[in-house]
């Protein structure tokens, strides 16, 4: 079974060991063909609290870690400089 991975932007890092990642899906409308952007937000496990809001990260699906958390951070691709 293939492991699901997604790339998204960290939009919230206010929780302990958890970040919220927004993943954009761009696809053409079935009838009209215009590109439609849909955004889905995932609660993601961040063990070392390294991620900050604005970072671009790669996430991977994992076993359920809590009621809403089923993803974990694999790597930080782009770091937001403060």
PDB file of N, CA, C and O in Angstrom:
ATOM      1  N   UNK A   1       0.840  -1.183   0.000  1.00  0.00           N
ATOM      2  CA  UNK A   1       0.000   0.000   0.000  1.00  0.00           C
ATOM      3  C   UNK A   1       0.882   1.242   0.000  1.00  0.00           C
ATOM      4  O   UNK A   1       1.829   1.334   0.782  1.00  0.00           O
ATOM      5  N   UNK A   2       0.574   2.197  -0.875  1.00  0.00           N
ATOM      6  CA  UNK A   2       1.372   3.407  -1.013  1.00  0.00           C
ATOM      7  C   UNK A   2       1.153   4.336   0.182  1.00  0.00           C
ATOM      8  O   UNK A   2       0.054   4.424   0.728  1.00  0.00           O
ATOM      9  N   UNK A   3       2.219   5.019   0.568  1.00  0.00           N
ATOM     10  CA  UNK A   3       2.154   5.978   1.668  1.00  0.00           C
ATOM     11  C   UNK A   3       1.729   7.321   1.092  1.00  0.00           C
ATOM     12  O   UNK A   3       2.313   7.794   0.117  1.00  0.00           O
ATOM     13  N   UNK A   4       0.710   7.940   1.694  1.00  0.00           N
ATOM     14  CA  UNK A   4       0.226   9.231   1.214  1.00  0.00           C
ATOM     15  C   UNK A   4       1.114  10.343   1.750  1.00  0.00           C
ATOM     16  O   UNK A   4       1.405  10.399   2.945  1.00  0.00           O
ATOM     17  N   UNK A   5       1.543  11.230   0.851  1.00  0.00           N
ATOM     18  CA  UNK A   5       2.331  12.397   1.234  1.00  0.00           C
ATOM     19  C   UNK A   5       1.736  13.626   0.565  1.00  0.00           C
ATOM     20  O   UNK A   5       1.231  13.557  -0.555  1.00  0.00           O
ATOM     21  N   UNK A   6       1.800  14.746   1.264  1.00  0.00           N
ATOM     22  CA  UNK A   6       1.297  16.005   0.740  1.00  0.00           C
ATOM     23  C   UNK A   6       2.261  17.110   1.127  1.00  0.00           C
ATOM     24  O   UNK A   6       3.026  16.972   2.082  1.00  0.00           O
ATOM     25  N   UNK A   7       2.223  18.216   0.377  1.00  0.00           N
ATOM     26  CA  UNK A   7       3.033  19.393   0.677  1.00  0.00           C
ATOM     27  C   UNK A   7       2.075  20.538   0.956  1.00  0.00           C
ATOM     28  O   UNK A   7       1.147  20.786   0.186  1.00  0.00           O
ATOM     29  N   UNK A   8       2.309  21.241   2.075  1.00  0.00           N
ATOM     30  CA  UNK A   8       1.418  22.334   2.439  1.00  0.00           C
ATOM     31  C   UNK A   8       2.120  23.399   3.249  1.00  0.00           C
ATOM     32  O   UNK A   8       3.321  23.330   3.511  1.00  0.00           O
ATOM     33  N   UNK A   9       1.325  24.393   3.639  1.00  0.00           N
ATOM     34  CA  UNK A   9       1.826  25.555   4.366  1.00  0.00           C
ATOM     35  C   UNK A   9       1.316  25.518   5.797  1.00  0.00           C
ATOM     36  O   UNK A   9       0.125  25.305   6.024  1.00  0.00           O
ATOM     37  N   UNK A  10       2.207  25.724   6.767  1.00  0.00           N
ATOM     38  CA  UNK A  10       1.809  25.758   8.174  1.00  0.00           C
ATOM     39  C   UNK A  10       1.067  27.063   8.433  1.00  0.00           C
ATOM     40  O   UNK A  10       1.614  28.145   8.219  1.00  0.00           O
ATOM     41  N   UNK A  11      -0.188  26.962   8.896  1.00  0.00           N
ATOM     42  CA  UNK A  11      -0.988  28.161   9.150  1.00  0.00           C
ATOM     43  C   UNK A  11      -1.151  28.432  10.642  1.00  0.00           C
ATOM     44  O   UNK A  11      -1.509  29.546  11.024  1.00  0.00           O
ATOM     45  N   UNK A  12      -0.895  27.434  11.498  1.00  0.00           N
ATOM     46  CA  UNK A  12      -0.992  27.642  12.940  1.00  0.00           C
ATOM     47  C   UNK A  12      -0.011  26.717  13.651  1.00  0.00           C
ATOM     48  O   UNK A  12       0.097  25.536  13.323  1.00  0.00           O
ATOM     49  N   UNK A  13       0.709  27.277  14.636  1.00  0.00           N
ATOM     50  CA  UNK A  13       1.647  26.483  15.436  1.00  0.00           C
ATOM     51  C   UNK A  13       1.443  26.749  16.928  1.00  0.00           C
ATOM     52  O   UNK A  13       2.395  26.682  17.706  1.00  0.00           O
ATOM     53  N   UNK A  14       0.214  27.049  17.327  1.00  0.00           N
ATOM     54  CA  UNK A  14      -0.071  27.450  18.701  1.00  0.00           C
ATOM     55  C   UNK A  14      -0.234  26.280  19.664  1.00  0.00           C
ATOM     56  O   UNK A  14      -0.261  26.482  20.878  1.00  0.00           O
ATOM     57  N   UNK A  15      -0.344  25.044  19.135  1.00  0.00           N
ATOM     58  CA  UNK A  15      -0.521  23.880  20.004  1.00  0.00           C
ATOM     59  C   UNK A  15       0.823  23.218  20.294  1.00  0.00           C
ATOM     60  O   UNK A  15       1.805  23.452  19.590  1.00  0.00           O
ATOM     61  N   UNK A  16       0.857  22.389  21.338  1.00  0.00           N
ATOM     62  CA  UNK A  16       2.061  21.632  21.665  1.00  0.00           C
ATOM     63  C   UNK A  16       2.143  20.400  20.772  1.00  0.00           C
ATOM     64  O   UNK A  16       1.213  19.593  20.731  1.00  0.00           O
ATOM     65  N   UNK A  17       3.245  20.257  20.065  1.00  0.00           N
ATOM     66  CA  UNK A  17       3.520  19.096  19.210  1.00  0.00           C
ATOM     67  C   UNK A  17       2.492  18.906  18.095  1.00  0.00           C
ATOM     68  O   UNK A  17       2.376  17.812  17.543  1.00  0.00           O
ATOM     69  N   UNK A  18       1.750  19.955  17.761  1.00  0.00           N
ATOM     70  CA  UNK A  18       0.767  19.884  16.689  1.00  0.00           C
ATOM     71  C   UNK A  18       0.791  21.186  15.896  1.00  0.00           C
ATOM     72  O   UNK A  18       0.851  22.273  16.471  1.00  0.00           O
ATOM     73  N   UNK A  19       0.742  21.065  14.569  1.00  0.00           N
ATOM     74  CA  UNK A  19       0.601  22.231  13.703  1.00  0.00           C
ATOM     75  C   UNK A  19      -0.579  21.993  12.769  1.00  0.00           C
ATOM     76  O   UNK A  19      -0.966  20.852  12.518  1.00  0.00           O
ATOM     77  N   UNK A  20      -1.146  23.085  12.259  1.00  0.00           N
ATOM     78  CA  UNK A  20      -2.214  22.986  11.272  1.00  0.00           C
ATOM     79  C   UNK A  20      -1.611  23.331   9.922  1.00  0.00           C
ATOM     80  O   UNK A  20      -1.014  24.394   9.751  1.00  0.00           O
ATOM     81  N   UNK A  21      -1.772  22.416   8.952  1.00  0.00           N
ATOM     82  CA  UNK A  21      -1.180  22.585   7.628  1.00  0.00           C
ATOM     83  C   UNK A  21      -2.303  22.701   6.597  1.00  0.00           C
ATOM     84  O   UNK A  21      -3.201  21.860   6.553  1.00  0.00           O
ATOM     85  N   UNK A  22      -2.248  23.744   5.772  1.00  0.00           N
ATOM     86  CA  UNK A  22      -3.218  23.943   4.698  1.00  0.00           C
ATOM     87  C   UNK A  22      -2.622  23.413   3.398  1.00  0.00           C
ATOM     88  O   UNK A  22      -1.531  23.816   2.995  1.00  0.00           O
ATOM     89  N   UNK A  23      -3.352  22.503   2.745  1.00  0.00           N
ATOM     90  CA  UNK A  23      -2.910  21.915   1.488  1.00  0.00           C
ATOM     91  C   UNK A  23      -3.860  22.381   0.391  1.00  0.00           C
ATOM     92  O   UNK A  23      -5.073  22.201   0.494  1.00  0.00           O
ATOM     93  N   UNK A  24      -3.299  22.986  -0.670  1.00  0.00           N
ATOM     94  CA  UNK A  24      -4.099  23.475  -1.792  1.00  0.00           C
ATOM     95  C   UNK A  24      -4.220  22.398  -2.851  1.00  0.00           C
ATOM     96  O   UNK A  24      -3.243  21.720  -3.170  1.00  0.00           O
ATOM     97  N   UNK A  25      -5.422  22.239  -3.398  1.00  0.00           N
ATOM     98  CA  UNK A  25      -5.660  21.334  -4.512  1.00  0.00           C
ATOM     99  C   UNK A  25      -6.204  22.160  -5.669  1.00  0.00           C
ATOM    100  O   UNK A  25      -7.299  22.714  -5.580  1.00  0.00           O
ATOM    101  N   UNK A  26      -5.443  22.242  -6.750  1.00  0.00           N
ATOM    102  CA  UNK A  26      -5.868  22.998  -7.933  1.00  0.00           C
ATOM    103  C   UNK A  26      -6.319  22.011  -8.996  1.00  0.00           C
ATOM    104  O   UNK A  26      -5.545  21.153  -9.422  1.00  0.00           O
ATOM    105  N   UNK A  27      -7.590  22.134  -9.432  1.00  0.00           N
ATOM    106  CA  UNK A  27      -8.113  21.234 -10.449  1.00  0.00           C
ATOM    107  C   UNK A  27      -9.120  21.986 -11.311  1.00  0.00           C
ATOM    108  O   UNK A  27      -9.776  22.914 -10.837  1.00  0.00           O
ATOM    109  N   UNK A  28      -9.243  21.590 -12.571  1.00  0.00           N
ATOM    110  CA  UNK A  28     -10.212  22.273 -13.427  1.00  0.00           C
ATOM    111  C   UNK A  28     -11.641  21.877 -13.080  1.00  0.00           C
ATOM    112  O   UNK A  28     -11.908  20.736 -12.701  1.00  0.00           O
ATOM    113  N   UNK A  29     -12.553  22.832 -13.215  1.00  0.00           N
ATOM    114  CA  UNK A  29     -13.967  22.558 -13.003  1.00  0.00           C
ATOM    115  C   UNK A  29     -14.424  21.570 -14.070  1.00  0.00           C
ATOM    116  O   UNK A  29     -14.069  21.719 -15.239  1.00  0.00           O
ATOM    117  N   UNK A  30     -15.225  20.540 -13.678  1.00  0.00           N
ATOM    118  CA  UNK A  30     -15.592  19.503 -14.635  1.00  0.00           C
ATOM    119  C   UNK A  30     -16.329  20.017 -15.872  1.00  0.00           C
ATOM    120  O   UNK A  30     -16.140  19.486 -16.966  1.00  0.00           O
ATOM    121  N   UNK A  31     -17.162  21.039 -15.712  1.00  0.00           N
ATOM    122  CA  UNK A  31     -17.950  21.536 -16.836  1.00  0.00           C
ATOM    123  C   UNK A  31     -17.320  22.749 -17.509  1.00  0.00           C
ATOM    124  O   UNK A  31     -17.250  22.816 -18.736  1.00  0.00           O
ATOM    125  N   UNK A  32     -16.861  23.712 -16.704  1.00  0.00           N
ATOM    126  CA  UNK A  32     -16.436  24.992 -17.254  1.00  0.00           C
ATOM    127  C   UNK A  32     -14.937  25.091 -17.492  1.00  0.00           C
ATOM    128  O   UNK A  32     -14.499  25.966 -18.238  1.00  0.00           O
ATOM    129  N   UNK A  33     -14.141  24.226 -16.885  1.00  0.00           N
ATOM    130  CA  UNK A  33     -12.711  24.194 -17.158  1.00  0.00           C
ATOM    131  C   UNK A  33     -11.869  25.202 -16.398  1.00  0.00           C
ATOM    132  O   UNK A  33     -10.641  25.150 -16.475  1.00  0.00           O
ATOM    133  N   UNK A  34     -12.495  26.126 -15.660  1.00  0.00           N
ATOM    134  CA  UNK A  34     -11.722  27.091 -14.881  1.00  0.00           C
ATOM    135  C   UNK A  34     -10.999  26.372 -13.742  1.00  0.00           C
ATOM    136  O   UNK A  34     -11.544  25.445 -13.144  1.00  0.00           O
ATOM    137  N   UNK A  35      -9.776  26.800 -13.446  1.00  0.00           N
ATOM    138  CA  UNK A  35      -9.015  26.205 -12.355  1.00  0.00           C
ATOM    139  C   UNK A  35      -9.630  26.641 -11.028  1.00  0.00           C
ATOM    140  O   UNK A  35      -9.747  27.835 -10.753  1.00  0.00           O
ATOM    141  N   UNK A  36     -10.020  25.672 -10.212  1.00  0.00           N
ATOM    142  CA  UNK A  36     -10.638  25.925  -8.914  1.00  0.00           C
ATOM    143  C   UNK A  36      -9.648  25.507  -7.838  1.00  0.00           C
ATOM    144  O   UNK A  36      -9.092  24.409  -7.887  1.00  0.00           O
ATOM    145  N   UNK A  37      -9.426  26.399  -6.853  1.00  0.00           N
ATOM    146  CA  UNK A  37      -8.497  26.110  -5.761  1.00  0.00           C
ATOM    147  C   UNK A  37      -9.302  25.709  -4.537  1.00  0.00           C
ATOM    148  O   UNK A  37     -10.122  26.482  -4.041  1.00  0.00           O
ATOM    149  N   UNK A  38      -9.066  24.498  -4.053  1.00  0.00           N
ATOM    150  CA  UNK A  38      -9.703  24.033  -2.831  1.00  0.00           C
ATOM    151  C   UNK A  38      -8.621  23.827  -1.782  1.00  0.00           C
ATOM    152  O   UNK A  38      -7.569  23.257  -2.075  1.00  0.00           O
ATOM    153  N   UNK A  39      -8.876  24.289  -0.557  1.00  0.00           N
ATOM    154  CA  UNK A  39      -7.902  24.188   0.523  1.00  0.00           C
ATOM    155  C   UNK A  39      -8.444  23.274   1.603  1.00  0.00           C
ATOM    156  O   UNK A  39      -9.593  23.408   2.024  1.00  0.00           O
ATOM    157  N   UNK A  40      -7.606  22.339   2.053  1.00  0.00           N
ATOM    158  CA  UNK A  40      -7.980  21.445   3.144  1.00  0.00           C
ATOM    159  C   UNK A  40      -6.949  21.603   4.249  1.00  0.00           C
ATOM    160  O   UNK A  40      -5.749  21.674   3.987  1.00  0.00           O
ATOM    161  N   UNK A  41      -7.426  21.659   5.484  1.00  0.00           N
ATOM    162  CA  UNK A  41      -6.540  21.853   6.634  1.00  0.00           C
ATOM    163  C   UNK A  41      -6.391  20.541   7.387  1.00  0.00           C
ATOM    164  O   UNK A  41      -7.380  19.865   7.671  1.00  0.00           O
ATOM    165  N   UNK A  42      -5.158  20.184   7.710  1.00  0.00           N
ATOM    166  CA  UNK A  42      -4.849  18.952   8.435  1.00  0.00           C
ATOM    167  C   UNK A  42      -4.171  19.284   9.746  1.00  0.00           C
ATOM    168  O   UNK A  42      -3.338  20.188   9.804  1.00  0.00           O
ATOM    169  N   UNK A  43      -4.523  18.552  10.812  1.00  0.00           N
ATOM    170  CA  UNK A  43      -3.781  18.621  12.067  1.00  0.00           C
ATOM    171  C   UNK A  43      -2.617  17.645  11.926  1.00  0.00           C
ATOM    172  O   UNK A  43      -2.818  16.473  11.607  1.00  0.00           O
ATOM    173  N   UNK A  44      -1.410  18.128  12.164  1.00  0.00           N
ATOM    174  CA  UNK A  44      -0.204  17.348  11.882  1.00  0.00           C
ATOM    175  C   UNK A  44       0.670  17.287  13.122  1.00  0.00           C
ATOM    176  O   UNK A  44       0.852  18.288  13.815  1.00  0.00           O
ATOM    177  N   UNK A  45       1.213  16.099  13.398  1.00  0.00           N
ATOM    178  CA  UNK A  45       2.088  15.887  14.541  1.00  0.00           C
ATOM    179  C   UNK A  45       3.475  16.428  14.238  1.00  0.00           C
ATOM    180  O   UNK A  45       4.072  16.078  13.220  1.00  0.00           O
ATOM    181  N   UNK A  46       3.998  17.291  15.128  1.00  0.00           N
ATOM    182  CA  UNK A  46       5.329  17.889  15.012  1.00  0.00           C
ATOM    183  C   UNK A  46       6.058  17.615  16.322  1.00  0.00           C
ATOM    184  O   UNK A  46       5.957  18.400  17.266  1.00  0.00           O
ATOM    185  N   UNK A  47       6.783  16.517  16.384  1.00  0.00           N
ATOM    186  CA  UNK A  47       7.363  16.013  17.639  1.00  0.00           C
ATOM    187  C   UNK A  47       8.272  17.032  18.323  1.00  0.00           C
ATOM    188  O   UNK A  47       8.186  17.201  19.539  1.00  0.00           O
ATOM    189  N   UNK A  48       9.139  17.715  17.574  1.00  0.00           N
ATOM    190  CA  UNK A  48      10.126  18.619  18.196  1.00  0.00           C
ATOM    191  C   UNK A  48       9.689  20.084  18.211  1.00  0.00           C
ATOM    192  O   UNK A  48      10.481  20.953  18.576  1.00  0.00           O
ATOM    193  N   UNK A  49       8.453  20.376  17.825  1.00  0.00           N
ATOM    194  CA  UNK A  49       7.956  21.760  17.760  1.00  0.00           C
ATOM    195  C   UNK A  49       8.874  22.654  16.927  1.00  0.00           C
ATOM    196  O   UNK A  49       9.120  23.802  17.298  1.00  0.00           O
ATOM    197  N   UNK A  50       9.380  22.142  15.814  1.00  0.00           N
ATOM    198  CA  UNK A  50      10.291  22.901  14.960  1.00  0.00           C
ATOM    199  C   UNK A  50       9.555  23.813  13.990  1.00  0.00           C
ATOM    200  O   UNK A  50      10.078  24.865  13.623  1.00  0.00           O
ATOM    201  N   UNK A  51       8.354  23.435  13.568  1.00  0.00           N
ATOM    202  CA  UNK A  51       7.629  24.187  12.543  1.00  0.00           C
ATOM    203  C   UNK A  51       7.100  25.502  13.089  1.00  0.00           C
ATOM    204  O   UNK A  51       6.665  25.590  14.237  1.00  0.00           O
ATOM    205  N   UNK A  52       7.149  26.529  12.232  1.00  0.00           N
ATOM    206  CA  UNK A  52       6.573  27.829  12.552  1.00  0.00           C
ATOM    207  C   UNK A  52       5.536  28.169  11.499  1.00  0.00           C
ATOM    208  O   UNK A  52       5.560  27.618  10.399  1.00  0.00           O
ATOM    209  N   UNK A  53       4.632  29.069  11.825  1.00  0.00           N
ATOM    210  CA  UNK A  53       3.633  29.518  10.851  1.00  0.00           C
ATOM    211  C   UNK A  53       4.357  30.130   9.656  1.00  0.00           C
ATOM    212  O   UNK A  53       5.260  30.950   9.823  1.00  0.00           O
ATOM    213  N   UNK A  54       3.959  29.728   8.456  1.00  0.00           N
ATOM    214  CA  UNK A  54       4.589  30.230   7.240  1.00  0.00           C
ATOM    215  C   UNK A  54       5.549  29.244   6.604  1.00  0.00           C
ATOM    216  O   UNK A  54       5.941  29.438   5.453  1.00  0.00           O
ATOM    217  N   UNK A  55       5.941  28.197   7.308  1.00  0.00           N
ATOM    218  CA  UNK A  55       6.845  27.186   6.753  1.00  0.00           C
ATOM    219  C   UNK A  55       6.112  26.311   5.747  1.00  0.00           C
ATOM    220  O   UNK A  55       4.915  26.055   5.879  1.00  0.00           O
ATOM    221  N   UNK A  56       6.851  25.856   4.740  1.00  0.00           N
ATOM    222  CA  UNK A  56       6.315  24.877   3.806  1.00  0.00           C
ATOM    223  C   UNK A  56       6.854  23.517   4.228  1.00  0.00           C
ATOM    224  O   UNK A  56       8.064  23.344   4.373  1.00  0.00           O
ATOM    225  N   UNK A  57       5.948  22.540   4.428  1.00  0.00           N
ATOM    226  CA  UNK A  57       6.349  21.236   4.961  1.00  0.00           C
ATOM    227  C   UNK A  57       5.790  20.101   4.117  1.00  0.00           C
ATOM    228  O   UNK A  57       4.799  20.259   3.404  1.00  0.00           O
ATOM    229  N   UNK A  58       6.457  18.942   4.218  1.00  0.00           N
ATOM    230  CA  UNK A  58       5.956  17.706   3.617  1.00  0.00           C
ATOM    231  C   UNK A  58       5.395  16.862   4.753  1.00  0.00           C
ATOM    232  O   UNK A  58       6.065  16.647   5.764  1.00  0.00           O
ATOM    233  N   UNK A  59       4.145  16.379   4.583  1.00  0.00           N
ATOM    234  CA  UNK A  59       3.493  15.582   5.623  1.00  0.00           C
ATOM    235  C   UNK A  59       3.177  14.195   5.088  1.00  0.00           C
ATOM    236  O   UNK A  59       3.040  13.992   3.882  1.00  0.00           O
ATOM    237  N   UNK A  60       3.064  13.244   6.010  1.00  0.00           N
ATOM    238  CA  UNK A  60       2.825  11.853   5.657  1.00  0.00           C
ATOM    239  C   UNK A  60       1.728  11.294   6.542  1.00  0.00           C
ATOM    240  O   UNK A  60       1.669  11.585   7.736  1.00  0.00           O
ATOM    241  N   UNK A  61       0.852  10.482   5.944  1.00  0.00           N
ATOM    242  CA  UNK A  61      -0.228   9.867   6.707  1.00  0.00           C
ATOM    243  C   UNK A  61       0.344   8.820   7.657  1.00  0.00           C
ATOM    244  O   UNK A  61       1.305   8.128   7.323  1.00  0.00           O
ATOM    245  N   UNK A  62      -0.256   8.707   8.846  1.00  0.00           N
ATOM    246  CA  UNK A  62       0.200   7.758   9.855  1.00  0.00           C
ATOM    247  C   UNK A  62      -1.019   7.214  10.595  1.00  0.00           C
ATOM    248  O   UNK A  62      -2.156   7.541  10.257  1.00  0.00           O
ATOM    249  N   UNK A  63      -0.777   6.396  11.587  1.00  0.00           N
ATOM    250  CA  UNK A  63      -1.876   5.867  12.390  1.00  0.00           C
ATOM    251  C   UNK A  63      -2.535   7.010  13.165  1.00  0.00           C
ATOM    252  O   UNK A  63      -1.918   8.062  13.332  1.00  0.00           O
ATOM    253  N   UNK A  64      -3.763   6.834  13.639  1.00  0.00           N
ATOM    254  CA  UNK A  64      -4.399   7.898  14.425  1.00  0.00           C
ATOM    255  C   UNK A  64      -3.614   8.186  15.711  1.00  0.00           C
ATOM    256  O   UNK A  64      -3.358   7.286  16.511  1.00  0.00           O
ATOM    257  N   UNK A  65      -3.239   9.453  15.892  1.00  0.00           N
ATOM    258  CA  UNK A  65      -2.496   9.872  17.075  1.00  0.00           C
ATOM    259  C   UNK A  65      -3.405  10.543  18.101  1.00  0.00           C
ATOM    260  O   UNK A  65      -3.069  10.600  19.284  1.00  0.00           O
ATOM    261  N   UNK A  66      -4.543  11.046  17.658  1.00  0.00           N
ATOM    262  CA  UNK A  66      -5.542  11.634  18.547  1.00  0.00           C
ATOM    263  C   UNK A  66      -6.864  11.623  17.793  1.00  0.00           C
ATOM    264  O   UNK A  66      -6.980  10.986  16.746  1.00  0.00           O
ATOM    265  N   UNK A  67      -7.855  12.322  18.321  1.00  0.00           N
ATOM    266  CA  UNK A  67      -9.175  12.332  17.681  1.00  0.00           C
ATOM    267  C   UNK A  67      -9.118  12.895  16.265  1.00  0.00           C
ATOM    268  O   UNK A  67      -9.805  12.392  15.375  1.00  0.00           O
ATOM    269  N   UNK A  68      -8.318  13.921  16.044  1.00  0.00           N
ATOM    270  CA  UNK A  68      -8.280  14.570  14.729  1.00  0.00           C
ATOM    271  C   UNK A  68      -6.924  14.488  14.039  1.00  0.00           C
ATOM    272  O   UNK A  68      -6.805  14.928  12.895  1.00  0.00           O
ATOM    273  N   UNK A  69      -5.909  13.951  14.679  1.00  0.00           N
ATOM    274  CA  UNK A  69      -4.543  13.976  14.145  1.00  0.00           C
ATOM    275  C   UNK A  69      -4.170  12.635  13.520  1.00  0.00           C
ATOM    276  O   UNK A  69      -4.071  11.621  14.210  1.00  0.00           O
ATOM    277  N   UNK A  70      -3.959  12.645  12.170  1.00  0.00           N
ATOM    278  CA  UNK A  70      -3.594  11.418  11.451  1.00  0.00           C
ATOM    279  C   UNK A  70      -2.414  11.624  10.510  1.00  0.00           C
ATOM    280  O   UNK A  70      -2.152  10.773   9.659  1.00  0.00           O
ATOM    281  N   UNK A  71      -1.696  12.741  10.647  1.00  0.00           N
ATOM    282  CA  UNK A  71      -0.568  13.064   9.781  1.00  0.00           C
ATOM    283  C   UNK A  71       0.626  13.456  10.630  1.00  0.00           C
ATOM    284  O   UNK A  71       0.467  13.876  11.777  1.00  0.00           O
ATOM    285  N   UNK A  72       1.834  13.320  10.067  1.00  0.00           N
ATOM    286  CA  UNK A  72       3.047  13.742  10.772  1.00  0.00           C
ATOM    287  C   UNK A  72       3.962  14.487   9.802  1.00  0.00           C
ATOM    288  O   UNK A  72       3.928  14.258   8.593  1.00  0.00           O
ATOM    289  N   UNK A  73       4.780  15.383  10.356  1.00  0.00           N
ATOM    290  CA  UNK A  73       5.715  16.162   9.549  1.00  0.00           C
ATOM    291  C   UNK A  73       6.898  15.270   9.191  1.00  0.00           C
ATOM    292  O   UNK A  73       7.504  14.650  10.065  1.00  0.00           O
ATOM    293  N   UNK A  74       7.221  15.208   7.901  1.00  0.00           N
ATOM    294  CA  UNK A  74       8.379  14.448   7.437  1.00  0.00           C
ATOM    295  C   UNK A  74       9.594  15.361   7.333  1.00  0.00           C
ATOM    296  O   UNK A  74      10.668  15.028   7.834  1.00  0.00           O
ATOM    297  N   UNK A  75       9.428  16.517   6.681  1.00  0.00           N
ATOM    298  CA  UNK A  75      10.530  17.461   6.552  1.00  0.00           C
ATOM    299  C   UNK A  75       9.995  18.866   6.334  1.00  0.00           C
ATOM    300  O   UNK A  75       8.882  19.062   5.847  1.00  0.00           O
ATOM    301  N   UNK A  76      10.817  19.839   6.708  1.00  0.00           N
ATOM    302  CA  UNK A  76      10.503  21.243   6.474  1.00  0.00           C
ATOM    303  C   UNK A  76      11.223  21.641   5.191  1.00  0.00           C
ATOM    304  O   UNK A  76      12.450  21.589   5.118  1.00  0.00           O
ATOM    305  N   UNK A  77      10.447  22.042   4.173  1.00  0.00           N
ATOM    306  CA  UNK A  77      11.030  22.366   2.862  1.00  0.00           C
ATOM    307  C   UNK A  77      11.537  23.789   2.811  1.00  0.00           C
ATOM    308  O   UNK A  77      12.678  24.028   2.415  1.00  0.00           O
ATOM    309  N   UNK A  78      10.702  24.744   3.207  1.00  0.00           N
ATOM    310  CA  UNK A  78      11.063  26.163   3.184  1.00  0.00           C
ATOM    311  C   UNK A  78      10.741  26.751   4.540  1.00  0.00           C
ATOM    312  O   UNK A  78       9.617  26.615   5.025  1.00  0.00           O
ATOM    313  N   UNK A  79      11.717  27.405   5.163  1.00  0.00           N
ATOM    314  CA  UNK A  79      11.530  28.003   6.485  1.00  0.00           C
ATOM    315  C   UNK A  79      11.279  29.489   6.346  1.00  0.00           C
ATOM    316  O   UNK A  79      11.949  30.173   5.572  1.00  0.00           O
ATOM    317  N   UNK A  80      10.314  29.985   7.096  1.00  0.00           N
ATOM    318  CA  UNK A  80      10.035  31.418   7.115  1.00  0.00           C
ATOM    319  C   UNK A  80      11.069  32.080   8.026  1.00  0.00           C
ATOM    320  O   UNK A  80      11.228  31.692   9.184  1.00  0.00           O
ATOM    321  N   UNK A  81      11.761  33.069   7.499  1.00  0.00           N
ATOM    322  CA  UNK A  81      12.767  33.785   8.296  1.00  0.00           C
ATOM    323  C   UNK A  81      12.106  34.905   9.075  1.00  0.00           C
ATOM    324  O   UNK A  81      11.290  35.649   8.531  1.00  0.00           O
ATOM    325  N   UNK A  82      12.457  35.026  10.355  1.00  0.00           N
ATOM    326  CA  UNK A  82      11.904  36.093  11.187  1.00  0.00           C
ATOM    327  C   UNK A  82      12.968  37.105  11.497  1.00  0.00           C
ATOM    328  O   UNK A  82      12.703  38.087  12.190  1.00  0.00           O
TER     329      UNK A  82
END
